[in-house]
Amino acid sequence: MPNPCLAGVADLALPALGSMSQRLSNSYPLPMLLSLRIENFALIDHLELEFGAGLHVLTGETGAGKSIILDAIDAALGGKVTGRAVRTGEDRALIEATFQVDKALKSLFESEQIELLDGELAVCTREIVANAGGQRNRSRLNGVLVNKQQMEGLRDRLVEITAQGQTVQLGQPGLQRDWLDSYGGTALLKQRSLVSEAFSSYQQAAQALEKRRQSEQQRLQQLDLFEYQLRELNAANLSEPDELEQLEQERKRLSHSVELQQQSYQAYQTLYQNESGEDACADLLGKAESLLTDMSRYDDQIQPILEMVTSALALVEEAGQQINAYGDDLETDPQRLDEVESRIVELKQICRKYGPNLSDAIALQQSLQAQLEELTGAGQSIEELEQMTANRKEKLIEACEKLTQLRQKTATDLETRLVAELKPLAMEKVQFQVGITPISPNSSGSDRITYLFSPNPGEPLQPLTEIASGGEMSRFLLALQACFSQVESAGTLVFDEIDVGVSGRVAQAIAEKLHQLGRHHQVLCVTHQPIVAAMADHHFHVDKQVVELGNGHKKNGTKDSSELRTVVRVQPLDSEQRRQELAQLASGQVGSTENTTTEAAAFAFAESLLAQAESLRQNSSNGKTVGNGNVADES
């Protein structure tokens, strides 16, 4: 009995398809993935793939490793990797993706001071090293080490990956809002940035006000304490950290002024003028000078000695005069002594309370002054803070209103474009609306964004995830990506089983949409749908193979199981191999001798799909488009 999936498709047959190995034009205005090299990543030991323009598909059994290829592309551009990214038994994985860049990216590379290879190539390399503590990652761009932020910024310009799990994420209001904002382009994203800045400014003012309100009693208590301490420190007139040491020295001098006078007079007599009749030091040096002067007349060697004695005499005379003047200036001053001792007591008390030394007390004085200013809001009262908060909130509301207006305009455009993209995907009666409802302002604005959806006439608009089926969600995601491709978009679009949960006419519509995207973008798609696979410009088959390591030995005549390893292999398919692969996808029984009728039907179906793909390609080249099986002028 023929396979049920083959029924009703004979009318899809169109003229024969030409060689699918033929590449489309490489003159893309957008960046494009040229090659991918993978070593020891997950189940891949070594793999090198080349890519061209247009639509690429990867087919194979479930679990064959198709998604690993997409994960590797994501990892090369700084995406997350699991703890098992490095192939078992290896200590290092390497992924290298080579892209051809456009003019805009050339400017980006120039700003980062990274030289392009051959003037237009960007080689993104990710090295993952396994160690005892986990794994270490390094990313390079044309051999230059780059950080995660730099690589992620580049990734958004190179590749857009639409994975299976994103249909679940479609229900997240935050993601729906981000998609709408991204679709709005530079003007909307700039306004959103202004909203974020205004919200941050408002938050700072509001937090300062709330802090002041909540801590007012504590603030007043601290204020009283700090003011008391500061008054006491200010009253002490602290200025010099060494004032206490200077006063201690002055007190010693004043306390021993009589002794100092007596001793200075004695020193004067010893040095310069002795009243007891004995020679003073100056007198003795004068006699020595006279003797040496006489001696120098007969021997020049005496001259240096004479000069030293003359110098010594001059110094002794100067010392005698200064000590005499010192003694004359000394006088007992009981009042000054009392003042010094009183000041010393005051400073020591300050040191005991705020020290341990005077420099610490002065530092505390300065700190208390700063804390007092902080407690009083640097001169701002609660009323002033309230006014500042209100002003910043007003600015936030104004920025949010402008953002809402831009979102409303963008939403109208997105609604029109998305419905237009959904209609060719077997959703002719679909209704779509971007619901924008007000919420309290935050860093992303004051809007709640909800995607409302109605697939059937007469049914009310409801949130997308509450009403859409799995197949409808896949088509919605594909249509959304098609909308983004018409504005600012990455050069390479990657879809991981975007056609899951659909069949028949819907699958054909998805295939045609992927083909349309492939005319202006490089598209990579993992699929199990033969209709989608037939539309590819480049077809790769992915499967798992068990290989021998080649360095083991036999135990009891049996190969050691440790010598066998599972690896992922990827093979580009030629025309005949594609025909067989499409037949296998359609029936699942190609190569079986049990049901030749089913196999023949599968090959006939495969040929019809290839013929239809060629017809669509020719119509696209002639300025026509195919939608739902109908050919029409693009005008």
VEXMI-721931 format. One line per field, with one value per residue (C-alpha): x, y, z; residue number from 1. Coordinates in steps of 0.02 Angstrom, whole numbers, padded with zeros to 5 digits, always signed. Example, Ala and Ser with C-alpha at 12.3 -4.5 7.8 and 13.67 -1.06 7.14 Angstrom:
// residues 2
px <- +00615;+00684
py <- -00225;-00053
pz <- +00390;+00357
k <- 1;2
// end
This chain:
// residues 635
px <- +00000;+00071;+00127;-00015;+00100;+00118;-00067;-00132;+00036;+00043;-00020;+00137;+00245;+00327;+00468;+00630;+00750;+00925;+01083;+01060;+01247;+01240;+01273;+01175;+01262;+01382;+01356;+01250;+01232;+01237;+01371;+01377;+01449;+01579;+01649;+01640;+01777;+01742;+01862;+01813;+01648;+01511;+01503;+01602;+01785;+01829;+01718;+01743;+01595;+01581;+01426;+01363;+01219;+01036;+00947;+01044;+00956;+01021;+00925;+00947;+00868;+00810;+00961;+01085;+01172;+01098;+01073;+01255;+01305;+01195;+01259;+01436;+01394;+01317;+01467;+01590;+01502;+01510;+01352;+01334;+01409;+01369;+01490;+01501;+01547;+01720;+01714;+01736;+01918;+01982;+02042;+02011;+01877;+01896;+01764;+01809;+01679;+01732;+01618;+01619;+01576;+01485;+01533;+01450;+01549;+01709;+01685;+01657;+01818;+01912;+01844;+01903;+02072;+02055;+02118;+02007;+02084;+02095;+02002;+01832;+01846;+01811;+01867;+01777;+01866;+01808;+01926;+01854;+01980;+01921;+02005;+01973;+01877;+01763;+01812;+01896;+01841;+01937;+01866;+01969;+01927;+02054;+02178;+02146;+02079;+01908;+01789;+01613;+01532;+01631;+01587;+01403;+01395;+01466;+01351;+01194;+01259;+01310;+01187;+01008;+00964;+00782;+00775;+00636;+00616;+00578;+00397;+00379;+00469;+00345;+00226;+00344;+00286;+00465;+00523;+00373;+00415;+00599;+00552;+00436;+00571;+00702;+00582;+00562;+00744;+00869;+00747;+00644;+00793;+00872;+00713;+00708;+00886;+00831;+00689;+00812;+00922;+00772;+00711;+00882;+00890;+00716;+00759;+00912;+00810;+00669;+00788;+00875;+00707;+00649;+00812;+00793;+00614;+00648;+00801;+00744;+00742;+00908;+00974;+00923;+01006;+01165;+01153;+01146;+01295;+01400;+01358;+01410;+01574;+01610;+01575;+01697;+01830;+01803;+01815;+01986;+02048;+02146;+02263;+02436;+02455;+02620;+02552;+02556;+02739;+02783;+02692;+02778;+02944;+02893;+02836;+03006;+03093;+02980;+02992;+03182;+03213;+03320;+03432;+03449;+03501;+03636;+03703;+03704;+03808;+03931;+03947;+03976;+04118;+04196;+04187;+04221;+04253;+04301;+04278;+04381;+04544;+04572;+04586;+04427;+04420;+04431;+04585;+04675;+04631;+04695;+04863;+04873;+04832;+04973;+05100;+05049;+05059;+05241;+05279;+05203;+05334;+05467;+05363;+05218;+05157;+05088;+04968;+04824;+04833;+04829;+04674;+04585;+04627;+04570;+04404;+04384;+04415;+04283;+04156;+04193;+04172;+04007;+03946;+03991;+03892;+03740;+03736;+03752;+03605;+03505;+03533;+03483;+03318;+03272;+03150;+03029;+02847;+02729;+02575;+02636;+02681;+02504;+02433;+02543;+02501;+02315;+02325;+02418;+02282;+02148;+02236;+02269;+02084;+02042;+02164;+02087;+01912;+01948;+02129;+02238;+02342;+02308;+02318;+02179;+02071;+02095;+02050;+01892;+01846;+01854;+01756;+01619;+01601;+01576;+01452;+01352;+01340;+01281;+01152;+01082;+01078;+01219;+01105;+00949;+00795;+00661;+00556;+00696;+00718;+00532;+00536;+00686;+00601;+00442;+00539;+00632;+00471;+00393;+00541;+00523;+00338;+00376;+00509;+00389;+00252;+00369;+00420;+00237;+00202;+00348;+00289;+00113;+00178;+00294;+00155;+00043;+00182;+00223;+00040;+00026;+00188;+00162;-00012;+00058;+00194;+00070;-00054;+00061;+00092;-00085;-00156;-00260;-00389;-00270;-00287;-00143;-00130;+00003;-00085;-00009;-00078;-00012;+00088;+00193;+00350;+00507;+00673;+00586;+00445;+00266;+00191;+00142;+00159;+00048;+00038;-00146;-00193;-00346;-00319;-00503;-00637;-00762;-00643;-00592;-00411;-00326;-00148;-00041;+00011;-00166;-00241;-00106;-00063;+00115;+00111;+00038;+00173;+00308;+00234;+00215;+00397;+00450;+00341;+00412;+00587;+00538;+00477;+00643;+00735;+00651;+00723;+00888;+00938;+01085;+01160;+01137;+00969;+00968;+00809;+00808;+00654;+00547;+00428;+00394;+00212;+00155;+00126;+00051;+00006;+00074;+00243;+00247;+00208;+00348;+00466;+00422;+00446;+00618;+00661;+00607;+00716;+00860;+00852;+00916;+00993;+01096;+00977;+01022;+00879;+00865;+00712;+00623;+00506;+00545;+00450;+00565;+00722;+00679;+00686;+00867;+01008;+01128;+01081;+01181;+01145;+01191;+01207;+01294;+01426;+01519;+01706;+01857;+01993;+02124;+02243;+02161;+02186;+02082;+02029;+01983;+01967;+01840;+01866;+01871;+01714;+01820;+01891;+01722;+01663;+01510;+01544;+01438;+01467;+01400;+01394;+01347;+01223;+01228;+01071;+01048;+01088;+00961;+00828;+00861;+00864;+00697;+00620;+00684;+00611;+00444;+00425;+00558;+00576;+00697;+00816;+00693;+00646;+00484;+00377;+00438;+00274;+00299;+00480;+00431;+00299;+00427;+00549;+00409;+00362;+00542;+00557;+00396;+00463;+00626;+00531;+00420;+00575;+00651;+00490;+00486;+00666;+00633;+00480;+00581;+00715;+00582;+00509;+00364;+00318;+00228;+00109;-00006;+00029;-00015;+00103;+00079;+00175;+00263;+00184
py <- +00000;+00171;+00282;+00401;+00552;+00528;+00541;+00691;+00761;+00706;+00878;+00955;+00886;+01021;+01025;+00937;+01015;+01062;+01026;+01070;+01084;+01243;+01392;+01553;+01718;+01761;+01946;+01961;+02134;+02049;+01945;+01759;+01603;+01527;+01381;+01290;+01185;+01082;+00977;+00870;+00959;+00848;+00694;+00773;+00721;+00820;+00908;+01038;+01111;+01243;+01349;+01459;+01575;+01525;+01391;+01251;+01103;+00971;+00809;+00646;+00533;+00604;+00613;+00604;+00763;+00896;+01019;+00996;+01085;+01233;+01229;+01239;+01395;+01472;+01427;+01501;+01667;+01666;+01567;+01460;+01286;+01142;+01059;+00913;+01018;+00937;+00764;+00621;+00570;+00737;+00889;+01024;+01072;+01199;+01282;+01399;+01492;+01599;+01738;+01857;+02029;+02180;+02364;+02400;+02262;+02322;+02486;+02390;+02295;+02457;+02532;+02378;+02387;+02209;+02178;+02080;+01934;+01965;+02126;+02043;+01885;+01868;+01706;+01676;+01547;+01468;+01358;+01255;+01174;+01044;+01034;+00965;+01119;+01121;+01207;+01365;+01461;+01579;+01673;+01748;+01857;+01843;+01781;+01925;+01881;+01960;+01962;+01894;+02064;+02097;+01928;+01943;+02114;+02038;+01886;+01992;+02058;+01889;+01754;+01745;+01574;+01522;+01365;+01244;+01310;+01487;+01444;+01428;+01592;+01679;+01688;+01793;+01975;+02035;+01944;+02005;+02183;+02162;+02095;+02241;+02364;+02281;+02288;+02474;+02501;+02632;+02772;+02661;+02578;+02750;+02811;+02653;+02691;+02866;+02790;+02675;+02823;+02924;+02777;+02754;+02939;+02934;+02779;+02863;+03013;+02905;+02795;+02946;+03016;+02851;+02828;+03001;+02966;+02795;+02848;+03019;+02975;+02888;+03030;+03158;+03057;+03043;+03225;+03276;+03167;+03224;+03407;+03391;+03306;+03430;+03578;+03508;+03479;+03648;+03733;+03654;+03750;+03602;+03647;+03569;+03382;+03413;+03554;+03445;+03400;+03584;+03633;+03494;+03565;+03742;+03686;+03608;+03769;+03878;+03762;+03766;+03947;+03990;+03839;+03878;+04058;+04002;+03869;+03981;+04111;+03977;+03919;+04098;+04120;+03955;+03997;+04183;+04284;+04204;+04319;+04206;+04261;+04097;+04091;+04057;+03944;+04094;+04158;+03991;+03978;+04158;+04111;+03956;+04060;+04183;+04042;+03959;+04124;+04142;+03963;+03983;+04113;+03976;+03826;+03828;+03661;+03751;+03854;+03723;+03701;+03887;+03901;+03767;+03855;+04022;+03943;+03862;+04028;+04113;+03976;+03985;+04173;+04156;+04021;+04129;+04276;+04169;+04083;+04253;+04319;+04160;+04190;+04371;+04324;+04195;+04253;+04171;+04187;+04099;+04157;+04083;+03923;+03912;+03939;+03802;+03678;+03715;+03690;+03526;+03461;+03511;+03427;+03267;+03259;+03278;+03137;+03022;+03049;+03062;+03003;+02914;+03057;+03234;+03190;+03061;+03191;+03313;+03175;+03136;+03319;+03322;+03159;+03223;+03376;+03268;+03154;+03304;+03364;+03193;+03182;+03350;+03297;+03409;+03554;+03470;+03451;+03318;+03444;+03473;+03287;+03268;+03403;+03325;+03154;+03228;+03317;+03160;+03060;+03187;+03171;+02981;+02991;+03105;+02986;+02838;+02928;+02958;+02775;+02721;+02826;+02747;+02574;+02608;+02661;+02512;+02395;+02452;+02417;+02248;+02196;+02233;+02147;+01996;+01961;+01976;+01850;+01731;+01723;+01625;+01505;+01434;+01561;+01665;+01723;+01758;+01912;+01983;+02132;+02201;+02241;+02390;+02419;+02543;+02488;+02577;+02650;+02546;+02538;+02470;+02596;+02599;+02472;+02290;+02210;+02062;+01975;+01943;+01811;+01739;+01604;+01587;+01711;+01750;+01705;+01845;+01900;+01811;+01799;+01702;+01561;+01530;+01492;+01449;+01268;+01205;+01217;+01392;+01445;+01381;+01477;+01632;+01624;+01600;+01746;+01854;+01814;+01856;+02026;+02058;+02009;+02156;+02280;+02263;+02080;+01964;+01895;+01712;+01648;+01480;+01380;+01223;+01121;+01274;+01158;+01041;+00994;+01037;+00936;+00943;+01115;+01203;+01119;+01172;+01352;+01350;+01281;+01421;+01551;+01481;+01487;+01670;+01710;+01621;+01740;+01883;+01792;+01639;+01516;+01357;+01243;+01077;+00986;+00818;+00878;+00815;+00963;+01084;+00985;+00985;+01175;+01180;+01251;+01146;+00983;+00898;+00728;+00702;+00534;+00445;+00313;+00194;+00192;+00100;+00200;+00086;+00075;-00056;-00243;-00399;-00479;-00663;-00643;-00501;-00317;-00209;-00100;+00049;+00049;+00092;+00272;+00360;+00507;+00626;+00630;+00760;+00728;+00853;+00765;+00761;+00751;+00563;+00559;+00697;+00598;+00450;+00558;+00640;+00470;+00409;+00561;+00530;+00343;+00289;+00125;+00160;+00015;-00110;-00259;-00289;-00158;-00107;-00018;+00103;+00132;+00171;+00293;+00375;+00402;+00470;+00589;+00643;+00680;+00781;+00885;+00918;+00968;+01086;+01165;+01197;+01277;+01392;+01439;+01482;+01585;+01679;+01717;+01782;+01902;+01793;+01712;+01554;+01554;+01410;+01327;+01477;+01575;+01762;+01919;+01997;+02163
pz <- +00000;-00045;+00096;+00150;+00145;-00043;-00078;-00170;-00223;-00404;-00454;-00381;-00521;-00626;-00755;-00712;-00590;-00644;-00545;-00360;-00338;-00437;-00323;-00325;-00350;-00211;-00231;-00074;+00002;+00173;+00261;+00223;+00304;+00188;+00286;+00452;+00530;+00686;+00789;+00940;+00972;+01048;+00935;+00793;+00781;+00626;+00501;+00366;+00271;+00137;+00109;-00031;-00063;-00052;+00048;+00133;+00215;+00334;+00339;+00430;+00559;+00724;+00840;+00695;+00752;+00638;+00778;+00830;+00669;+00715;+00894;+00827;+00725;+00878;+00985;+00859;+00883;+01072;+01110;+01265;+01267;+01382;+01500;+01377;+01226;+01215;+01136;+01259;+01274;+01209;+01305;+01175;+01050;+00909;+00801;+00660;+00557;+00409;+00350;+00204;+00275;+00204;+00204;+00371;+00457;+00376;+00469;+00630;+00608;+00574;+00735;+00833;+00743;+00679;+00503;+00384;+00292;+00105;+00138;+00165;+00273;+00459;+00543;+00708;+00815;+00978;+01078;+01220;+01337;+01463;+01632;+01805;+01858;+01706;+01545;+01482;+01328;+01214;+01066;+00927;+00779;+00640;+00770;+00891;+01064;+01092;+01240;+01249;+01224;+01065;+00992;+01037;+00953;+00795;+00806;+00791;+00625;+00556;+00607;+00668;+00742;+00758;+00864;+00907;+01083;+01024;+00989;+01178;+01205;+01090;+01237;+01342;+01346;+01367;+01210;+01111;+01164;+01116;+00944;+00914;+00967;+00857;+00710;+00741;+00702;+00760;+00805;+00919;+01001;+01033;+01116;+01222;+01276;+01327;+01427;+01514;+01561;+01622;+01726;+01804;+01847;+01921;+02023;+02098;+02153;+02219;+02316;+02391;+02444;+02517;+02610;+02685;+02739;+02813;+02911;+02970;+03157;+03146;+03043;+03174;+03312;+03214;+03168;+03353;+03396;+03249;+03281;+03464;+03419;+03282;+03397;+03524;+03393;+03314;+03484;+03508;+03356;+03290;+03149;+03164;+03194;+03289;+03399;+03554;+03529;+03505;+03665;+03764;+03707;+03753;+03926;+03961;+03914;+04019;+04170;+04169;+04116;+04270;+04246;+04061;+04099;+04221;+04107;+03955;+04053;+04105;+03926;+03870;+03994;+03942;+03759;+03751;+03909;+04075;+04224;+04340;+04257;+04170;+03981;+03886;+03735;+03619;+03710;+03693;+03509;+03484;+03561;+03451;+03298;+03341;+03362;+03199;+03108;+03162;+03113;+02940;+02898;+02899;+02838;+02715;+02780;+02932;+02827;+02819;+03008;+03033;+02926;+03029;+03192;+03120;+03069;+03240;+03325;+03219;+03260;+03447;+03447;+03352;+03472;+03621;+03551;+03513;+03683;+03764;+03661;+03705;+03890;+03876;+03790;+03921;+04051;+04168;+04109;+04231;+04134;+03970;+04062;+04130;+03955;+03882;+04017;+03999;+03810;+03834;+03949;+03823;+03677;+03775;+03819;+03634;+03592;+03724;+03652;+03467;+03447;+03492;+03423;+03363;+03178;+03203;+03289;+03144;+03019;+03119;+03119;+02928;+02917;+03032;+02923;+02769;+02858;+02917;+02738;+02684;+02822;+02771;+02588;+02539;+02574;+02501;+02609;+02595;+02501;+02377;+02352;+02325;+02192;+02107;+02106;+02033;+01896;+01846;+01846;+01730;+01611;+01620;+01576;+01429;+01364;+01385;+01289;+01142;+01149;+01150;+00997;+00904;+00957;+00897;+00728;+00719;+00775;+00632;+00506;+00585;+00584;+00398;+00352;+00462;+00394;+00218;+00262;+00345;+00202;+00085;+00231;+00216;+00338;+00217;+00345;+00487;+00597;+00695;+00810;+00926;+01088;+01179;+01355;+01483;+01635;+01764;+01686;+01694;+01603;+01447;+01441;+01502;+01382;+01396;+01225;+01183;+01015;+00979;+00852;+00766;+00632;+00584;+00532;+00668;+00808;+00926;+00941;+01085;+01151;+01028;+01142;+01205;+01036;+00909;+00873;+00859;+00669;+00676;+00799;+00682;+00536;+00642;+00692;+00511;+00454;+00593;+00537;+00358;+00418;+00503;+00346;+00257;+00380;+00473;+00477;+00494;+00334;+00381;+00444;+00533;+00564;+00671;+00621;+00590;+00495;+00642;+00664;+00486;+00329;+00155;+00088;+00243;+00224;+00043;+00092;+00220;+00089;-00030;+00106;+00148;-00037;-00044;+00106;+00021;-00127;-00018;+00130;+00160;+00244;+00342;+00390;+00483;+00419;+00410;+00274;+00098;+00023;+00115;+00076;-00110;-00115;-00058;-00160;-00056;+00028;+00167;+00242;+00425;+00509;+00651;+00618;+00731;+00691;+00759;+00840;+00763;+00912;+01019;+01040;+01051;+01212;+01199;+01012;+01028;+00992;+01148;+01150;+01199;+01022;+00948;+00946;+00879;+00764;+00662;+00475;+00352;+00165;+00028;-00088;-00277;-00385;-00372;-00186;-00158;-00250;-00137;+00020;-00024;-00059;+00109;+00198;+00113;+00144;+00266;+00170;+00028;+00005;+00075;-00035;+00058;-00029;-00200;-00235;-00091;-00141;-00321;-00260;-00147;-00291;-00400;-00260;-00240;-00426;-00422;-00278;-00369;-00524;-00426;-00346;-00515;-00576;-00427;-00455;-00636;-00592;-00460;-00588;-00708;-00579;-00529;-00365;-00318;-00173;-00126;-00291;-00397;-00507;-00517;-00562;-00414;-00456
k <- 1;2;3;4;5;6;7;8;9;10;11;12;13;14;15;16;17;18;19;20;21;22;23;24;25;26;27;28;29;30;31;32;33;34;35;36;37;38;39;40;41;42;43;44;45;46;47;48;49;50;51;52;53;54;55;56;57;58;59;60;61;62;63;64;65;66;67;68;69;70;71;72;73;74;75;76;77;78;79;80;81;82;83;84;85;86;87;88;89;90;91;92;93;94;95;96;97;98;99;100;101;102;103;104;105;106;107;108;109;110;111;112;113;114;115;116;117;118;119;120;121;122;123;124;125;126;127;128;129;130;131;132;133;134;135;136;137;138;139;140;141;142;143;144;145;146;147;148;149;150;151;152;153;154;155;156;157;158;159;160;161;162;163;164;165;166;167;168;169;170;171;172;173;174;175;176;177;178;179;180;181;182;183;184;185;186;187;188;189;190;191;192;193;194;195;196;197;198;199;200;201;202;203;204;205;206;207;208;209;210;211;212;213;214;215;216;217;218;219;220;221;222;223;224;225;226;227;228;229;230;231;232;233;234;235;236;237;238;239;240;241;242;243;244;245;246;247;248;249;250;251;252;253;254;255;256;257;258;259;260;261;262;263;264;265;266;267;268;269;270;271;272;273;274;275;276;277;278;279;280;281;282;283;284;285;286;287;288;289;290;291;292;293;294;295;296;297;298;299;300;301;302;303;304;305;306;307;308;309;310;311;312;313;314;315;316;317;318;319;320;321;322;323;324;325;326;327;328;329;330;331;332;333;334;335;336;337;338;339;340;341;342;343;344;345;346;347;348;349;350;351;352;353;354;355;356;357;358;359;360;361;362;363;364;365;366;367;368;369;370;371;372;373;374;375;376;377;378;379;380;381;382;383;384;385;386;387;388;389;390;391;392;393;394;395;396;397;398;399;400;401;402;403;404;405;406;407;408;409;410;411;412;413;414;415;416;417;418;419;420;421;422;423;424;425;426;427;428;429;430;431;432;433;434;435;436;437;438;439;440;441;442;443;444;445;446;447;448;449;450;451;452;453;454;455;456;457;458;459;460;461;462;463;464;465;466;467;468;469;470;471;472;473;474;475;476;477;478;479;480;481;482;483;484;485;486;487;488;489;490;491;492;493;494;495;496;497;498;499;500;501;502;503;504;505;506;507;508;509;510;511;512;513;514;515;516;517;518;519;520;521;522;523;524;525;526;527;528;529;530;531;532;533;534;535;536;537;538;539;540;541;542;543;544;545;546;547;548;549;550;551;552;553;554;555;556;557;558;559;560;561;562;563;564;565;566;567;568;569;570;571;572;573;574;575;576;577;578;579;580;581;582;583;584;585;586;587;588;589;590;591;592;593;594;595;596;597;598;599;600;601;602;603;604;605;606;607;608;609;610;611;612;613;614;615;616;617;618;619;620;621;622;623;624;625;626;627;628;629;630;631;632;633;634;635
// end
